[in-house]
Amino acid sequence: MNDAVTTSTTHLSPETVLAQMKKHGVTHVVWLPDSETNWLYLLMKAEPSLTLVAVPREGLAMSVASGLHAGGKKPLVLIQNTGLMESGDSIRGWLLGMEVPVVLMVGLRGWTRHGITTDTAAVYTERFLNAFNINYYLVESDADASRIEVAFKEAETTKRPVAVLVGDEYHGFVSK
């Protein structure tokens, strides 16, 4: 695979996300498989430095990530905002309680910057993160990739989870 990433101002490409994972030494991606991340999945599956760990419920992703961190690995959690909210107690007990420096890459279902947000999943996501004092960065396109880097660095510095909110809920993930 070519490691060169072409920057897009219209969507977030799976190549850009994978490049950020590799740049920051992610060893494991903990996730609940879904159709929205198909192109990213294909790239992650082909990447020999990554191990994909599928979970049957989003709430389990936080304990799995904590265990991987305790074992000396560097996980990333790939999750949708509804699953993030389901994971509240696991975030509290596992990630915050164990001071796990993990990036939560969150698909922002229902969010729109071009109108009134009618999906309560999007309405409550930022409030949920604020309640747990979890910093977050909105990423809409490849041009925002520097925010992913900021999230990785902040998680390491603070020993806390940091969220990357993916606007358009991965619909922009198209293969080049």
N, C-alpha and C positions, 0 to 999 in steps of 0.2 A: 504494500500500500504506500502511496506517496504521502509523506508527512507534511507537504506544503498545504497550507490552508488559504483559500481565496476568501477574502472578507466580503460579506454580503451586508448590505444595509436594509434588506427587506425581510430576511428570515435568519433564524439561528440554525446553522447547518450542523449535522451530526459530526462532521469532520472537525469543526471548531471545538465542540464539546469534548470529543475524544482527545484532541491535542492538549486541551487544558488538563484533562485527567492524567495524561502521560507526563506532562510538564511538572505536575505537582506530586508525582509518585503514587497515584492511586493504585492500590493492589487488588482491591475487591469492590465491585459494585453490587450493593444490596438493593433489591427492587422487587416490585410486583409486576410481572410481565403484562404488557398491554399493547394494543394495536397502534397507539399514538407514537410509540418510540421504536417502531419497526426498523427504520433505517439506522438509527443509533445502535440498536440491538445487533444488527448484522455486523457493524463495524467493531463493536465491543467483543462480540463472539470471535471475530477473526484476529483480535489483538492478543498476542501471546503473553503480554505482561499483566493482563487483567483476568481475574476470576469473577464470573457472574454468580451471584448467590440469590436465587429466587426465593421469595417468601410467599406463603399462602394468604397472609393478612398483613396489611401495612403496619399494624401495631407491633409486629414481630421484627420489623426492620431495625428498630432502634436497639433492641437487645442483641441482635446479631452483629450490628456495627460495633457495639460496645465490646462484645467478645472478641471480635477481630482486632480492635484497637488494643485490648488487653494482651492479645497474643503477638503484638508487635507489627501488625499490618496497618495499612492506611485505607480505610473504607470510604466510599461515597454512597449516600443514600439517594436513590432516584425514585421519586414518589409524586403522586398527585396531591393537590391541596386537601381533598376530602380525606385521603388516607393520612395525611399529616395531622389533621384534626382528630382522627380516630386514635392517633398515637400519643395523645397528650400525656397519659400517665407514664408511658414508656420513655418519653422525652424527659419528663421530670425525674424519674427514678434511675434511668440508665444513662442518658447522655449528659444531663446536667449533674446528676449525683456522682457520676464517675469522671466528670470533667473530660469528656471525649471531644477532641477537636475535629469534628466531622462537618463536611459540607453536605447540606440537604438540598438537592436539586429538585425543585418543586414545580410541577406543571400547574399553572394558575388557571384551572378550569373556570370558565364563566367570566373571566376578566376581559374588559375591552377598554381601549383608550379612546374610542370614537363614539361613545354614547353612554347611556345610563346602564349601569351594571344591574342586571335583573336576577342573576344566579347568586343565591346566598353563599355558595361555596366561595366565590370570589370576594363577596362582601366581608366575610368573617376571617379570611386568611390572614390579613395584616393584623387584625385585632388579636387573633390567636397568637401570632408570633410576638406581638407586643406584650401580651399577658405573660409569656415565658421569658421576656427580655432577650429574645433571639433577634439579632440584627439580620437584615436581609437586603438584597440587591436585586433590582428588576433588570432582566435581560430580555430584550426583544429581538436582537439580531446579532450577527457576527461582530458588528461594530461595537457592541457592548461587552465583548469577551474580556476586556480588562476588569470588569466587575467580578467575573468568575475568579480571576487571579486575586483580587482584593479579598474575596470571601475565603479562599484557601489560606492566605496569609493571616487574616484576622482569626480564623479558627485555630491556627497553630499558636498565635500569640496569646489569645485569651483562654485557650483550652476549653472552648465552648463550641456548640454547634452554631453554624452560620448558614442562612438559607439563601439560595439563588432562586428567585421567582422567575420562571420562564413564561413570559407573556405569550399568549396565543396557544398555550398548553401543548406545545410541541407540534402544532399543525404546520409550522414552518419547516420542520425537519424534512428536507428533500435531499435526495442523493445528487451529487454533482456528476 
